[in-house]
Amino acid sequence: MKIDKKSWRQGYEAGLRQQNSHVFPEPENTEVLSWHAGFLEGQTEAEIKIKIHRKQSRRKEP
């Protein structure tokens, strides 16, 4: 499968913003599979950053 970079990037950015893919479906004129692949990767990246932030916040407490 060939990934459409522009569609993937749009999905990735939506995933980073933690948008719900059912509420905010892929924009028109995007390649659907590429957009969803990017969305899932962006969402995963955002969740990892949240977990790291929570872990670091807990360490700062006395």
TATA-V918728 format. One record per residue. N is the residue number from 0. RES is the residue in three letters. SS is DSSP state (h for helix, s for strand, l for the rest). PHI is phi in whole degrees, -180 to 180 (999 if undefined). Layout:
n=N res=RES ss=SS phi=PHI
n=N res=RES ss=SS phi=PHI
//
This chain:
n=0 res=MET ss=l phi=999
n=1 res=LYS ss=l phi=-97
n=2 res=ILE ss=l phi=-89
n=3 res=ASP ss=l phi=-85
n=4 res=LYS ss=h phi=-60
n=5 res=LYS ss=h phi=-66
n=6 res=SER ss=h phi=-65
n=7 res=TRP ss=h phi=-62
n=8 res=ARG ss=h phi=-61
n=9 res=GLN ss=h phi=-64
n=10 res=GLY ss=h phi=-67
n=11 res=TYR ss=h phi=-61
n=12 res=GLU ss=h phi=-65
n=13 res=ALA ss=h phi=-65
n=14 res=GLY ss=h phi=-65
n=15 res=LEU ss=h phi=-62
n=16 res=ARG ss=l phi=-80
n=17 res=GLN ss=l phi=60
n=18 res=GLN ss=l phi=-74
n=19 res=ASN ss=l phi=-83
n=20 res=SER ss=l phi=-66
n=21 res=HIS ss=l phi=-83
n=22 res=VAL ss=l phi=-82
n=23 res=PHE ss=l phi=-116
n=24 res=PRO ss=l phi=-66
n=25 res=GLU ss=l phi=-57
n=26 res=PRO ss=l phi=-65
n=27 res=GLU ss=l phi=-65
n=28 res=ASN ss=l phi=63
n=29 res=THR ss=l phi=-120
n=30 res=GLU ss=l phi=-83
n=31 res=VAL ss=h phi=-58
n=32 res=LEU ss=h phi=-65
n=33 res=SER ss=h phi=-65
n=34 res=TRP ss=h phi=-63
n=35 res=HIS ss=h phi=-67
n=36 res=ALA ss=h phi=-62
n=37 res=GLY ss=h phi=-65
n=38 res=PHE ss=h phi=-60
n=39 res=LEU ss=h phi=-64
n=40 res=GLU ss=h phi=-68
n=41 res=GLY ss=h phi=-65
n=42 res=GLN ss=h phi=-65
n=43 res=THR ss=h phi=-64
n=44 res=GLU ss=h phi=-60
n=45 res=ALA ss=h phi=-64
n=46 res=GLU ss=h phi=-65
n=47 res=ILE ss=h phi=-64
n=48 res=LYS ss=h phi=-63
n=49 res=ILE ss=h phi=-65
n=50 res=LYS ss=h phi=-62
n=51 res=ILE ss=h phi=-64
n=52 res=HIS ss=h phi=-62
n=53 res=ARG ss=h phi=-62
n=54 res=LYS ss=h phi=-64
n=55 res=GLN ss=h phi=-68
n=56 res=SER ss=h phi=-65
n=57 res=ARG ss=h phi=-66
n=58 res=ARG ss=h phi=-69
n=59 res=LYS ss=h phi=-75
n=60 res=GLU ss=l phi=-71
n=61 res=PRO ss=l phi=-69
//
